Amino acid sequence: MANDVNPLRDDGDSVQSRPVGGRIAHATGALLAAVGTVLLASCAGVPERVRSTPVVTPSATAATIGLEAAKLAEKEIGVAYRYGGASPQGFDCSGLVYFVYHSLGVNVPRTALAQHQAATPVPQKELRPGDLVFFYTSVDHVGIYLGNHQFIHAPSSGKTVTKGSLNEPYFQLSFAGGGRLVNP
């Protein structure tokens, strides 16, 4: 068709139309425009909740950073679980840890196993707020300790970030250890 137009030709400052042959070119241009519109619309997405991100100074103590990590994690309660997620749009367990600690300027690996390997081991009796708690024998789940046997974690698909208790039989049986990312 001689009247088909490719609206995606760019000749510098303005987009210009030019005739192209065939319906395929016209359909392709329309498809690309539609996909672009959908992608831009999805970028807007759900408005992100407003959060205050604390600024951690070099003089901040490990305990202070741990307390801030616990507070930040609590703010994420209710956010949907998303496999591979590491943002308030959705978290998996290690993504929650990654997000919280990166918000505080602490470099953290991305997976539960790598986080376990990077953390300094801490006995359960010595856990402090902000420490990590790991579960299962292959260390495939992690949470952020709050104190008083409570922790925050992103449990699994279909659930949301929530509090758990180390006193629950399920977590007692699968507890793999505690770890501290920031040491004095």
Buried (B, 14 or more C-beta within 10 A) or exposed (E): EEEBBBBBEEEEEEEEEEEBEEEEBBEBBEEEEEEEEEEEEEEEEEEEEEEEEBEBEEEBEBEBBBBBBBBBBBBBEEBBBBEEBBBBEBBBBBBBBBBBBEBBBBEBBBBBBBBBEEBEEBEBEEBBBBBBBBBEEEBBBBBBBBBEBBBBBBBEEEEBBBEBBBEEEEBEEBBBBBBBBBEE
